[in-house]
Amino acid sequence: MPTSPSASPLPESRTEPDGSAVIRVLSYNIRSMRDDTDALARVISACAPDLVLVQEAPRFFRWRKKLARLARVSGQVLLSGGATASGPALLCSLRATVERTDDVLLPLTPGLHRRGFATAVVRFGGARIGVLSCHLSLQKAERYEQGGMFLDRLAALGTPHVIAGGDLNERPNGRTFKRLATELQDCWAVAPWGAEYTSTPADPHQRIDALFATEGVEVLGCGVPLGQPGVTEADLRAATDHLPVLAALRVPPSS
């Protein structure tokens, strides 16, 4: 795996005296937990996230039980999503105060996989945040339409700040990725930390997973958490077929 552009540690989660919140957000395609679940849980736990944006959560037999177990052993709780969002899900730490959740199924194109969004509104300290996890289509035209739905859904959350991301199935030079990065901060591009490429763990050569934030959210660092204490290359290779994206963000207090 390539070396990281920044070896300095990401800031720890905390709430500032003015009510702003420093939070850690992890986005991770977990391939329906078909690989080494213990390695997956160790990676999530070592990243110490406040929010986990999951893609390819279990969707079939006992999916809630599987996802809840992963949350529990990695120090999280299940917030929303899973089969009810056709794969995307959200986990959170006990630090979060949950205002509401909403799972969204997107229009089905015959012959293609059903897609959806897992969304929530949460608070950390005085910061009120909308959150969205997605896994966009493999088909270019449908993916671009879903990019528009992604932005519309973020606006509909009605929060002063939004954090969103997931598996885009597209590189940064793609039309849909550019559409999102025009409206939102591409956290890796703003403050690169760790490594860039998320696919594949055995041969990282492309960035198809990303985290985004609205203007006003300060990006303190974002990237694949190589060098994060407790995150080993062996676990990253064994956990799933994507590498995770970890960001530290400072979110201002809401008025």
N, C-alpha and C positions, 0 to 999 in steps of 0.2 A: 504494500500500500504506500502511496506517496506521503512524503513528510508534510507537516502542517505549515501554513504560512505564519502562524502565530502560536508560540508555545506557552504564552501566559495563560493562567487559569481564568475561566469565566467567573464573573462575580457570583457570590452566593445569593440566594433569595433573601429578601428582607423588605420591610416596610419602612419608608422614610418618615421623619417627623412631620413633613408637610402632607402626608397621606399618599404620596406616590409609591408605587410598588416596583421593586426589581423582581422579576419572575424568570424562571427557566421554562422554556417550551421545547418539547421534543416532537418531531414528526417521524413516523416509523411505519413502513409497510411490513406487516408481520406474516404474510403468506398463510393466513388462516391457522397459524400456530401448528404448521405441519412439520416443523423442523425441531430444533433443540429448544424446548420451552424454558428449561432452566437457564440456558445461556441467554435467551431473550429477556427473561426476568432480571438477570444480573446486569445486563446492559442498561435496561430502563432504570433500575434502582441506582446504579452508579452515577447516572446522569442527574439524579436528584431533581426531576422536573416537577413543576407545579401544574403543568398541563401536558397531556400526551395526545397528539393528533394521530390516530391509528388509521391505517388503510389495510384492507383485506382482513378484517376481523372475522372470526368464525361466523358462519351464517346458517348452519344447518343443525343437526342433532345436538341438543344441549349447548347451544352456542352461548347463551347467557351465563351458564355455569362455567364454561371455559374462559370467557372473557373476565368474569368476576374473579376467578382464581388467579389469572395473570395480574389483574389489578392488585389483588391482595398481597401476593408474594413479591411484588415490585414496589410496594409502599404507596399504592394509589387506590382510588375507588372508581367504580364505573359511573360515568356521568351520563352518556347518551350513546345512541347508535348501535352498530352491529348489524344484525339481519334487518332491522327496521329501517336502516339507511342503505341497505344493500352493500355493506362492507365497511364504510367509514365509521369510526367510533371516537369517543372522547373519554379520556380518563383524567382525573385530577387528584391533587393532594388534599389533605384535610384543611389546608390553609385557605382553600377557596370557599367562598360563600356563593351558593348557586341560586340564581334568580329564576331562570327558566331554561328549558331544553326543547329542542324541536328537531325531529328527524324528517328529512325531506327526500322523497323519491322523485327522480327526474324522469322526463318522458322516455318511454321505451322505444328504441328503434328496432324493428323486427330483425331478428338474426344477430343482434348485438347484445352484450351483457347489460343488464339493468344497473344504472348508476344512481348515487344519491349523495346527500350531504348530512353530516352530523353537526348540529349547531347548538350553541348554548350562550347564555349571558351569565357572567360570573363577576364577582368582586374580590379584589385583593386589597386590603386596606381601604383607601379612598378611591381606588381605581376601578371603574366599571368597564368591562371588556366584553365585546362580542367575539365568539370563537367559531371557526368552521374547519372541518376536516373533509377533504375530498379525494377522490380517485377518478381522474378524468379518462375519457374514452381513448382507446387505441386508434380510432378512426378520426382522421383530421377534421372533417367538416363537423361531425358531432362534437368533437372536443372543443372546437371554437365556439359552437353554440353553448356548450356547458360552461365555458369561460365567461360568457355574458350572464348566464344564470348565477354563477359564482358571485360576480360583482353585484348583481341585483339582490341576491340573498344577503350579502354583507350590508348593503344599504338598508334592507328591511329589518335588520336586527335593531336599529335605532340606538346604537351606543356611540359614545364619543370616540372610542378607540376599538380597533378590530385587529385580531391576530388570526391568520388563516394559512392553510397550506395543505400539502399532501403530496401524493404521487401524481404528477402532471402527465406522465407518459410523453414528455416532450422536453427537448433541450432549450436553453435560454434563447437561442436564435429562432425558435419556432414562433408561429403567429399567435398562438394562444398564450404561451409564456410571456411574450412581449406585451400582449394585451393586459395581462394582470400586472406586469411590472411597470406599465405606464401609469396605472391607477394607484398602485401600492408600492411600498418599499420592498424590494427584493433583499431580504436580510443578509444573505451571503454577499451580494454585491456591495452593500453598504458597509459592512464590517466583517470581512472574512476572517474566520478563525477555524482551527482544526483543518480538515481536508475538504476538498471541493466535491469530488465525484461520489455519487451515491449508488451507482450500478456498474458492475456487480461487485459483491464483496471479494470474490476471488480475483477479479480484474477490473478495478474501478477505472472507468474511462468516460463516463457521462454523468451530467447532473440533471436528473429527471424528477427529483424530489426537492421541494423548496418550502420555505416559510416566508410569509409576507406580513407586513404590518402597515397600518395607516400612518400618514404623516402625524407627527406629534409624539409617536412612540420612539424612544431612543434605542437604537440597536447597539448593544454593547459588544456583541460578538455572535457569529453564527457559522456553523459548519458541521461536518462529520466529526464526532467527538474522539478522534485519535489523540491519545495522550491524556484524556480525562482519567483521573485516578479511578481504578476499578474496572475500566473498560479495556478489555484485551482484544487483540486481533483474532485470537482463537474463538472467543465468544461472538464477535461480530460476524465471522465466517459461518459459524454454526447456527446462529439464531434465526436467520431468514435470508431471502435472496436480494435484499436491499440493505444499504447502510442507512443509519438514522441521521437526521439533521437536528442539532441542538442549538438553541439560541438563548442568550440572556438579553432581556429587554427591560427598559425602565418606562413604566406607564404612568403618565401624570394623573393626579387625582381628578375625579369628575366634579364638575360644578354642581 
